[in-house]
Each structure stands twice: as C-alpha cells, then as structure tokens.
Amino acid sequence: MDKLAGVGGDALVVRMIDLFVKLSPERLEGARRALGEGDLSTVERLTHSLKSSAANVGAVRLRFRAEDAELCANRGESASISALLDELEQEVARVLLDLQAARARHAR
C-alpha cells in the first residue's frame, strides 16, 4: 500500500481498496457460476482479474492462489478449480478484513 500511496496518495489507495472490496466478491461469484456452467474461459478471465486486483492491493497469497485457479481453468482442470475457489473465498475474506484497517489508515 505504501508504494501505491507514493504514486497516487491516500486517495488512490482508498479508491483501489474500494474497487477490490466491490469487485472481488463479484468475480468469485461469477467464477463459481461459470464453473457450474462449464465455462472455463470465463473462470480463467475472472480469476485473472482477481489475480491482478490482488496484486494491486498487495495481497500476495491471494494473487498466487488466483493464478493457480487461472492456470487450472486454462488447462481445463475443472475438478481442481472448485477447491481453489473455496480457498480463494477464504483468502478474499481475510484480505477484506486487512483492507478495512488499511483503508481506515489512508482515509483521513
């Protein structure tokens, strides 16, 4: 977050956190729905977006797990994706809690 704040100040940090808070649950839900429909290209696209968003807010573990899901979708490994989405859901919840504290520090 410090690097992001150095580039765009606290306002940018708050904006990035707000976007992550809004979009991450939507992306996870969409990926789960797409997996249920057998649409692995959508799963790949949504987990790629989640990976990028996680990197933007410094959520390294989430970024790597999202990349795992993206790669599984790309390889057509649908059996592995469901478990990865469960892990991503737990990790997003953890990151959201951390980001609440970060947002409070930057939203002065």
SULPEDA-V69614 format. One record per pair of residues at least 4 apart in sequence whose C-alpha atoms are under 6 Angstrom apart, sorted by sequence separation. I is the first residue (numbers start at 1). GAP is how many residues later the second one is. If there is no record, write none. Layout:
BEGIN
[[I | GAP] [I | GAP]]
END
This chain:
BEGIN
[[5 | 4] [8 | 4] [19 | 4] [20 | 4] [30 | 4] [35 | 4] [40 | 4] [44 | 4] [55 | 4] [73 | 4] [88 | 4] [92 | 4] [99 | 4] [103 | 4] [5 | 5] [34 | 5] [54 | 5] [72 | 5] [5 | 8] [55 | 8] [34 | 9] [54 | 9] [31 | 12] [51 | 12] [69 | 12] [31 | 15] [51 | 15] [69 | 15] [51 | 16] [27 | 19] [47 | 19] [48 | 22] [47 | 23] [44 | 26] [44 | 29] [40 | 33] [14 | 89] [10 | 96]]
END
